[in-house]
């Protein structure tokens, strides 16, 4: 049972709030620039985003003033309700080939789903921390994560689904889950992602006879190498050597099977994005176009940029989705390396203050809640900026507080409100 705590106003992190507002205002300026001229100009976008910012600040204030431990008691109920909502969303007609929004794009449930998952996982892990090293606790936590991951993936929203994995791993670690179980996720995940890219790059049709023969040969060769490694380690006195050989071998093979299954599940445009990540020039007018134009825009910014409202890639609409997914490219083109570093410094400051709240939390639930939110922000910033510079595949994950979109903005400010809440409520 969580004890109530009195409020200490001196613990209110006004600097964290100020940084979040500065980033969002910078985002408004960038959205105005991205949409103010050119063939696809729309001067109403920044006004709509300004209204959403007002709504987001109200939502943040509500998340701040409500005792965050109330969420502890209602977490499982909210989790189930939102899971049903995500499932209902899959029955809706497609919009641009996906099912991600209610009210014609006004509400994207997957944004709030991340926060609800963090709250629920924080309660589960805080309740079970004294037995967190048991496999049943790890299995229960994985069920909580996978339900939302699968429902979001089926929309399909691969990028949003992938953001849940780092969030879960960070919370598992802080929650006391055994490192062996964490490796059970990390090793197959790394192998699966790498093997999926290789399979797509090689153009294997896993249903074709030739591909099946190749898969069989690879599996056979891997089995022989695993047996040889097991035999060699058994001849040494390495402590738990045979155990680790078996564990790692199984994890790698599981990752390979996941890659085969994932290759069959991925949509054609998702495979094309993976190929564009490896080699954007393979389809410069198609899947690779976004990455190429983004790199051109960033490179054109130089050290000090071309100036506000003067970015040519942005102004002439060569840069796609410049007010949403590629808003960082607009910043880099107009403000240059200096502006891009300044923005990343603001995000680093925001993340540092969030980590401080997690570190100073007086209860496990608050610490896990702040940890999950911090991991969510870090993951989204890394994935978005990474895809604009070609370090990550294009996933459609927005840049927090910067990208155009109401659901993302509101969800991020709710997260900031919860962080402030955890920091504010002290004994």
Order of alpha helices (4+ residues) and beta strands (2+ residues): alpha-alpha-alpha-alpha-alpha-alpha-alpha-alpha-alpha-alpha-alpha-alpha-alpha-alpha-alpha
